[in-house]
């Protein structure tokens, strides 16, 4: 059975086990299952966006606008429900759709406009955060205080439980299942891989690669919308700066999960394990008394090490093998 699991995923599982043991020895409270399950609220946004950014990266693209979409979605939720007075559940749906529209704009400009994904999503990151700040200003609420006063049922999205299992864990599993099914069990998922491996060959085989690429950015935007709603429920207010620190952790869980930044290879299962590793790393360092300023350092090291290791395991090894292998001398004596 283990032979069917990719080697990198086995490495991630081993890292997760070692992490749990080490942090548990540092602080035995880390082994409290209730604390670990509740900690999902702290990294659920990173995880669910990471699931669908994985799809984007497999196509050969990149999406760094997720954090800004979180802030915009949060503000839209607050304004629609608290300022306009719409039903909270309708506000949530419209806010998530707003995130999807942001992803659609990214995808159309990248796939049909032929602009580099890094440029578009960087511009989108600045645009969406700017729109969120403007909306907060127009609502007459302080940017730093945010929009508050949400009903109790809204806070239950983050703090509620089903049969003792926190909603954040349930949402994690649900979003993982959706991403896994789309990527690994459908024709759509195979088209994503083919597009990332060779877009021109995929087009010749009848795949509408532009539509595939666009759809992955839409899914990424929708997932950022869900993350924005979840984070707003967790923190109890809507602010434009929510998600501003999510960029590096999102990229870390995608790359650490085994998805190549060049596209064509990766998987959602690795992203799921990597997101738990990053989430537990933050919790473990905090419980171990490590200053929060070093948490970003640890995440950055994970990103650099994972990129370097994955690169070394493929291109570097093959190049070194060619250099080390002695060349055959052609011809006889000169």
C-alpha positions as CSV (number, residue, x, y, z in Angstrom):
1,X,0.0,0.0,0.0
2,X,2.8,2.4,0.8
3,X,4.3,1.8,-2.6
4,X,1.3,3.6,-4.1
5,X,2.0,6.8,-2.2
6,X,4.5,9.2,-3.8
7,X,7.8,9.3,-2.0
8,X,7.6,13.0,-1.3
9,X,4.2,12.6,0.4
10,X,5.8,9.9,2.6
11,X,8.5,12.3,3.5
12,X,5.9,15.0,4.4
13,X,4.1,12.5,6.6
14,X,7.3,11.6,8.4
15,X,8.1,15.3,8.9
16,X,4.6,15.9,10.3
17,X,5.1,13.0,12.8
18,X,8.5,14.3,13.8
19,X,7.1,17.8,14.2
20,X,4.3,16.5,16.5
21,X,6.8,14.6,18.6
22,X,9.3,17.4,18.9
23,X,6.8,20.1,19.8
24,X,5.1,17.7,22.2
25,X,8.3,17.2,24.1
26,X,8.8,21.0,24.2
27,X,5.3,21.5,25.6
28,X,3.1,18.4,26.4
29,X,0.0,20.5,25.9
30,X,0.8,20.3,22.1
31,X,-0.3,16.7,22.3
32,X,-3.8,17.7,23.4
33,X,-6.0,16.7,20.4
34,X,-8.5,19.4,21.2
35,X,-5.9,22.1,20.9
36,X,-4.6,20.7,17.6
37,X,-8.1,20.5,16.1
38,X,-8.9,24.0,17.2
39,X,-5.7,25.3,15.8
40,X,-7.1,24.6,12.3
41,X,-8.8,28.0,12.5
42,X,-5.4,29.6,12.5
43,X,-4.4,28.2,9.1
44,X,-7.6,27.1,7.4
45,X,-7.4,30.0,5.0
46,X,-3.9,29.1,3.9
47,X,-4.9,25.5,3.4
48,X,-8.1,26.0,1.3
49,X,-6.5,28.6,-0.9
50,X,-3.4,26.3,-1.3
51,X,-5.6,23.5,-2.5
52,X,-6.7,25.5,-5.5
53,X,-3.5,27.4,-6.1
54,X,-2.1,24.0,-6.6
55,X,-4.3,23.6,-9.7
56,X,-3.1,27.0,-10.9
57,X,0.6,26.1,-10.5
58,X,0.2,22.7,-12.2
59,X,-1.0,24.5,-15.3
60,X,2.2,26.5,-15.2
61,X,0.8,29.6,-13.7
62,X,1.0,31.4,-10.3
63,X,-1.6,33.3,-8.2
64,X,-0.3,35.7,-5.6
65,X,-3.5,37.7,-5.2
66,X,-5.3,35.3,-2.8
67,X,-4.4,37.3,0.3
68,X,-5.9,40.5,-1.2
69,X,-9.0,38.7,-2.3
70,X,-9.4,37.5,1.4
71,X,-9.5,41.2,2.5
72,X,-11.9,42.2,-0.2
73,X,-14.2,39.3,0.5
74,X,-14.2,40.2,4.2
75,X,-15.1,43.8,3.5
76,X,-17.8,42.9,1.0
77,X,-19.3,40.5,3.6
78,X,-19.3,43.3,6.3
79,X,-20.7,46.0,4.0
80,X,-23.5,43.9,2.6
81,X,-24.6,42.5,5.9
82,X,-23.9,45.4,8.3
83,X,-24.2,48.5,6.2
84,X,-26.6,47.6,3.4
85,X,-28.6,45.3,5.7
86,X,-28.7,42.1,3.5
87,X,-29.3,38.7,5.0
88,X,-25.9,37.4,6.4
89,X,-26.1,34.2,4.3
90,X,-26.9,36.1,1.1
91,X,-24.0,38.4,1.9
92,X,-21.7,35.5,2.3
93,X,-22.7,34.0,-1.1
94,X,-22.2,37.3,-2.9
95,X,-18.9,37.9,-1.2
96,X,-17.6,34.5,-2.3
97,X,-18.8,35.2,-5.8
98,X,-16.9,38.5,-5.7
99,X,-13.8,36.4,-5.0
100,X,-14.6,34.3,-8.0
101,X,-15.0,37.4,-10.2
102,X,-11.5,38.5,-9.1
103,X,-10.2,35.1,-10.1
104,X,-12.1,35.3,-13.4
105,X,-10.4,38.7,-14.2
106,X,-7.0,37.2,-13.5
107,X,-7.7,34.1,-15.6
108,X,-9.1,35.9,-18.6
109,X,-6.1,38.4,-18.8
110,X,-3.6,35.6,-18.4
111,X,-5.2,32.9,-20.6
112,X,-6.7,35.1,-23.3
113,X,-4.6,38.2,-23.0
114,X,-1.3,36.4,-23.0
115,X,0.1,38.4,-20.1
116,X,2.4,36.7,-17.6
117,X,0.6,35.3,-14.6
118,X,3.1,36.9,-12.1
119,X,2.4,40.4,-13.5
120,X,-1.4,40.0,-13.6
121,X,-1.7,38.5,-10.1
122,X,0.7,41.1,-8.7
123,X,-1.4,43.8,-10.2
124,X,-4.5,42.0,-8.9
125,X,-3.1,41.9,-5.4
126,X,-2.6,45.7,-5.4
127,X,-6.0,46.3,-7.1
128,X,-8.1,44.1,-4.9
129,X,-6.5,45.4,-1.7
130,X,-7.0,48.9,-2.9
131,X,-10.7,48.3,-3.7
132,X,-11.2,46.9,-0.2
133,X,-9.7,49.9,1.4
134,X,-11.8,52.3,-0.7
135,X,-15.0,50.3,0.2
136,X,-14.2,50.5,3.9
137,X,-13.7,54.3,3.6
138,X,-17.0,54.7,1.7
139,X,-18.8,52.8,4.4
140,X,-17.7,55.4,7.0
141,X,-15.9,52.8,9.2
142,X,-12.3,53.2,10.4
143,X,-9.9,51.0,8.4
144,X,-8.2,49.8,11.6
145,X,-11.3,49.0,13.5
146,X,-13.1,47.3,10.6
147,X,-16.8,46.4,10.4
148,X,-18.1,44.5,13.4
149,X,-21.5,43.6,14.9
150,X,-22.1,40.3,13.1
151,X,-24.9,38.0,14.3
152,X,-24.1,35.1,16.5
153,X,-24.9,32.5,13.7
154,X,-22.1,34.1,11.7
155,X,-19.5,33.5,14.4
156,X,-20.6,29.9,14.6
157,X,-19.1,29.3,11.1
158,X,-15.7,29.4,12.7
159,X,-16.4,28.4,16.3
160,X,-19.2,25.9,15.8
161,X,-18.7,22.1,16.0
162,X,-20.4,19.0,14.5
163,X,-20.2,15.9,16.8
164,X,-17.3,17.5,18.6
165,X,-15.3,18.3,15.4
166,X,-14.6,22.0,14.8
167,X,-16.2,23.5,11.7
168,X,-12.7,24.5,10.5
169,X,-11.6,20.9,10.3
170,X,-14.8,19.9,8.5
171,X,-14.2,22.8,6.0
172,X,-10.6,21.7,5.5
173,X,-11.7,18.2,4.7
174,X,-14.6,19.4,2.4
175,X,-12.4,21.7,0.4
176,X,-9.7,19.1,0.2
177,X,-12.2,16.5,-1.1
178,X,-13.5,18.9,-3.8
179,X,-10.0,19.8,-5.0
180,X,-8.8,16.2,-4.9
181,X,-11.8,14.9,-6.9
182,X,-11.5,17.7,-9.5
183,X,-7.7,17.2,-10.0
184,X,-7.2,13.5,-9.6
185,X,-10.5,11.8,-10.5
186,X,-11.9,13.7,-13.4
187,X,-11.1,14.5,-17.1
188,X,-10.8,18.1,-16.1
189,X,-7.9,17.2,-13.8
190,X,-6.2,15.3,-16.5
191,X,-6.5,18.4,-18.8
192,X,-4.9,20.5,-16.1
193,X,-1.9,18.2,-16.0
194,X,-1.6,18.1,-19.8
195,X,-1.8,21.8,-20.0
196,X,1.0,22.2,-17.5
197,X,3.2,19.6,-19.2
198,X,2.9,21.0,-22.7
199,X,0.2,23.5,-23.5
200,X,0.6,23.3,-27.3
201,X,0.4,19.6,-27.3
202,X,-2.7,19.8,-25.1
203,X,-4.3,22.2,-27.6
204,X,-3.5,19.8,-30.5
205,X,-5.2,17.0,-28.6
206,X,-8.4,19.0,-28.4
207,X,-8.2,20.6,-25.0
208,X,-9.3,24.2,-24.6
209,X,-6.3,25.2,-22.6
210,X,-7.3,28.8,-22.3
211,X,-10.6,27.8,-20.7
212,X,-8.8,25.3,-18.4
213,X,-6.3,28.0,-17.2
214,X,-9.0,30.5,-16.7
215,X,-11.1,28.1,-14.6
216,X,-8.2,27.3,-12.3
217,X,-7.9,31.0,-11.4
218,X,-11.7,31.2,-10.9
219,X,-11.5,28.3,-8.4
220,X,-8.5,30.0,-6.7
221,X,-10.6,33.2,-6.3
222,X,-13.6,31.3,-5.0
223,X,-11.4,29.5,-2.4
224,X,-10.0,32.9,-1.3
225,X,-13.6,34.1,-0.9
226,X,-14.4,31.1,1.3
227,X,-11.2,31.8,3.3
228,X,-12.2,35.5,3.7
229,X,-15.6,34.6,5.1
230,X,-14.1,32.0,7.4
231,X,-11.4,34.5,8.7
232,X,-14.0,37.2,9.2
233,X,-16.1,34.8,11.2
234,X,-13.1,33.7,13.3
235,X,-11.9,37.3,14.1
236,X,-15.4,38.8,14.4
237,X,-14.8,41.8,12.2
238,X,-14.3,42.6,8.5
239,X,-11.1,44.4,7.6
240,X,-9.3,45.1,4.3
241,X,-5.9,43.9,5.6
242,X,-7.0,40.4,6.4
243,X,-4.9,37.9,4.4
244,X,-2.0,40.4,3.9
245,X,0.4,38.0,5.5
246,X,-0.8,34.9,3.6
247,X,1.2,35.1,0.4
248,X,4.4,33.3,1.6
249,X,2.5,30.6,3.6
250,X,0.3,29.8,0.6
251,X,3.2,29.4,-1.7
252,X,5.0,27.4,0.9
253,X,2.3,24.8,1.3
254,X,1.9,24.4,-2.5
255,X,5.6,24.0,-3.2
256,X,6.3,22.1,0.0
257,X,3.5,19.8,-1.0
258,X,5.5,18.7,-4.1
259,X,4.0,20.8,-6.8
260,X,6.6,22.0,-9.2
261,X,6.6,25.7,-9.9
262,X,7.3,25.0,-13.5
263,X,4.0,23.2,-13.8
264,X,2.9,19.7,-14.9
265,X,3.5,17.9,-11.6
266,X,1.9,18.1,-8.2
267,X,-1.0,17.0,-6.1
268,X,-3.6,18.1,-3.5
269,X,-2.7,15.5,-0.9
270,X,0.8,16.9,-0.6
271,X,-0.6,20.4,-0.2
272,X,-2.9,19.2,2.5
273,X,-0.1,17.6,4.5
274,X,2.2,20.6,4.0
275,X,-0.5,23.0,5.2
276,X,-0.9,21.0,8.4
277,X,2.9,21.0,8.8
278,X,3.0,24.8,8.4
279,X,0.0,25.3,10.7
280,X,1.3,23.1,13.4
281,X,4.8,24.7,13.0
282,X,3.3,28.1,13.9
283,X,1.3,26.6,16.8
284,X,4.2,24.6,18.1
285,X,6.6,27.6,18.0
286,X,4.1,29.8,19.9
287,X,3.5,27.1,22.5
288,X,7.3,26.6,22.8
289,X,7.7,30.2,23.8
290,X,9.4,31.2,20.5
291,X,8.9,34.8,19.5
292,X,6.3,35.4,16.7
293,X,8.9,37.3,14.7
294,X,10.7,34.0,14.1
295,X,7.6,32.2,12.7
296,X,8.0,33.9,9.4
297,X,11.6,33.0,9.3
298,X,10.7,29.3,9.8
299,X,8.1,29.4,7.1
300,X,10.6,31.1,4.7
301,X,13.2,28.4,5.4
302,X,10.6,25.7,4.6
303,X,9.9,27.4,1.3
304,X,13.5,27.7,0.3
305,X,14.4,24.2,1.4
306,X,11.5,22.6,-0.4
307,X,12.2,24.5,-3.7
308,X,15.9,23.6,-3.5
309,X,15.3,19.9,-2.6
310,X,12.7,19.4,-5.3
311,X,14.9,21.1,-7.8
312,X,17.9,19.0,-6.8
313,X,15.9,15.8,-6.9
314,X,15.2,16.3,-10.6
315,X,17.3,18.6,-12.8
316,X,20.3,18.9,-10.6
317,X,20.7,15.1,-10.2
318,X,20.3,14.4,-13.9
319,X,22.9,17.1,-14.8
320,X,25.4,15.8,-12.2
321,X,24.9,12.3,-13.5
322,X,25.8,13.4,-17.0
323,X,28.9,15.2,-15.7
324,X,30.1,12.3,-13.6
325,X,29.5,9.6,-16.2
326,X,32.7,9.2,-18.2
327,X,32.3,10.0,-21.9
328,X,33.3,7.3,-24.4
329,X,36.1,8.2,-26.7
330,X,35.1,7.9,-30.3
331,X,37.5,6.7,-32.9
332,X,40.9,5.1,-32.7
333,X,44.3,6.4,-31.8
334,X,45.1,9.9,-33.0
